């Protein structure tokens, strides 16, 4: 049996989290393009995990309201 979903942020907080998710995603894409354009080693591109994680977290928090 699952727990009931309780939202603890309002529409303004959700919008802010969506914007943070979008900004994180845009930043990740820009940095990825720059890394590929400058020929950075594939292993060094793992650093993209951090901003991508922040973007995903922002979208998830905005969607679920937590």
Secondary structure by P-SEA (a helix, b strand, c coil): ccccccccccaaaaaaaaaaaaaaaaaaaaaaaaaaaacccccccccaaaaaaaaaaaaaaaaacc
